[in-house]
């Protein structure tokens, strides 16, 4: 039964991520797609058609903290939500489904300097394991129902919290960003979903954001 559920979840996620996606409208950023072997990359771009300027710093941070290389795909599913508070402490939420095993972790980074935790050197950090209250299948279904695998990102504003999201399966990698989704939710459906995703994580996993 567990094996059947695992296969169903993995296949469902891939179908969701590979469904047709519309280019950004109403001034929202489009995404840049590229084929790298069998892994399709879908990376949010700026209004000038270039990859988000935070894409490379996020990849550098992943290497510094010895996280998995998601650009080349991940079997079966990995989701990362980097929370950039522009403060002395900031966070990363990491959800994994691999070898039929689920996990969710909260990374807290300390002594963040003016260059943020995407700088060239590792910062002190701690890791806490989280467990969704409703159980893994329901938890992942909630994330999928909120379109975490297909959201497009939004434009940035001035001061606020920025979220960098990575979603990877065996055949697809996505990267997009959201600036203060609670503020943008009224006029942007994607921001509304992102705000709901963060609220759901807080409710399900006892994860508390430092700022909103």
Secondary structure, 3 states (H helix, E strand, C coil): CHHHHHHHHHHHHHHHHHCCCCCCCCCCCCEEEEEECCEEEEEEECCCCCECCCHHHHHHHHHHCCCCCCCCCCCCEEEEEEEECCCCCEEEEEEEEECCEEEEEEEEECCCCCCHHHCCCCCCEEEEEECCCCCHHHHHHHHHHCCCCCCCCCCCCCCCCEEEEEEEECCEEEEEEEECHHHHCCCCHHHHHHHHHHHHHHHHHCCCCCCC
